[in-house]
Amino acid sequence: MTHESTEMPVRAEYDSDWHVFLDHPTQGTLGYCIGTDEEFAPDAADRVLAEGGWRVVGPWAE
């Protein structure tokens, strides 16, 4: 079985904690909580996305 790579923009939003969201073309919006209460933590976002099977391919932008 092969897997075709798909690049999707990811955004971070703050609600009681930081969450990252990506708009998957077939699965809809997927959200992951990175669980930091203070400033946005790019390393934590990268780690949580990697745990979900995703790979961040560029820097986070404000």
C-alpha positions as CSV (number, residue, x, y, z in Angstrom):
1,M,0.0,0.0,0.0
2,T,1.3,3.5,-0.9
3,H,0.5,6.7,0.7
4,E,0.4,9.9,-1.2
5,S,1.7,12.9,0.7
6,T,-0.7,15.8,1.1
7,E,0.4,19.2,2.3
8,M,-2.2,21.2,4.3
9,P,-2.1,24.5,6.0
10,V,-2.3,24.3,9.8
11,R,-3.4,27.0,12.1
12,A,-3.1,27.5,15.9
13,E,-5.9,29.0,18.0
14,Y,-6.3,29.6,21.7
15,D,-9.4,28.5,23.6
16,S,-8.7,27.3,27.2
17,D,-5.5,25.8,25.8
18,W,-3.7,26.0,22.5
19,H,-5.0,23.9,19.7
20,V,-3.8,23.3,16.2
21,F,-6.2,22.6,13.3
22,L,-5.8,21.4,9.8
23,D,-8.4,21.2,7.1
24,H,-8.2,17.7,5.7
25,P,-9.7,17.3,2.2
26,T,-11.7,14.1,3.0
27,Q,-11.8,14.0,6.9
28,G,-12.8,17.6,7.4
29,T,-11.3,19.8,10.1
30,L,-8.9,17.9,12.5
31,G,-7.9,19.5,15.8
32,Y,-5.2,18.6,18.2
33,C,-4.7,20.1,21.7
34,I,-1.1,21.0,22.5
35,G,-2.0,21.8,26.1
36,T,0.0,24.9,26.9
37,D,-1.7,27.6,28.9
38,E,0.7,30.4,28.1
39,E,2.6,31.4,25.0
40,F,2.3,29.3,21.8
41,A,4.9,26.5,21.8
42,P,5.9,25.5,18.3
43,D,7.9,22.5,19.5
44,A,4.8,21.2,21.4
45,A,2.7,21.7,18.3
46,D,5.2,19.8,16.1
47,R,5.3,17.0,18.7
48,V,1.5,16.6,19.0
49,L,1.1,16.6,15.2
50,A,3.8,14.0,14.9
51,E,2.0,11.8,17.4
52,G,-1.0,12.1,15.2
53,G,1.0,10.9,12.2
54,W,1.6,14.4,10.6
55,R,4.9,16.1,9.8
56,V,5.4,19.9,10.0
57,V,7.3,21.0,6.9
58,G,7.7,24.7,7.5
59,P,8.1,27.2,10.3
60,W,5.1,28.5,12.3
61,A,4.2,32.0,11.3
62,E,2.3,34.6,13.5
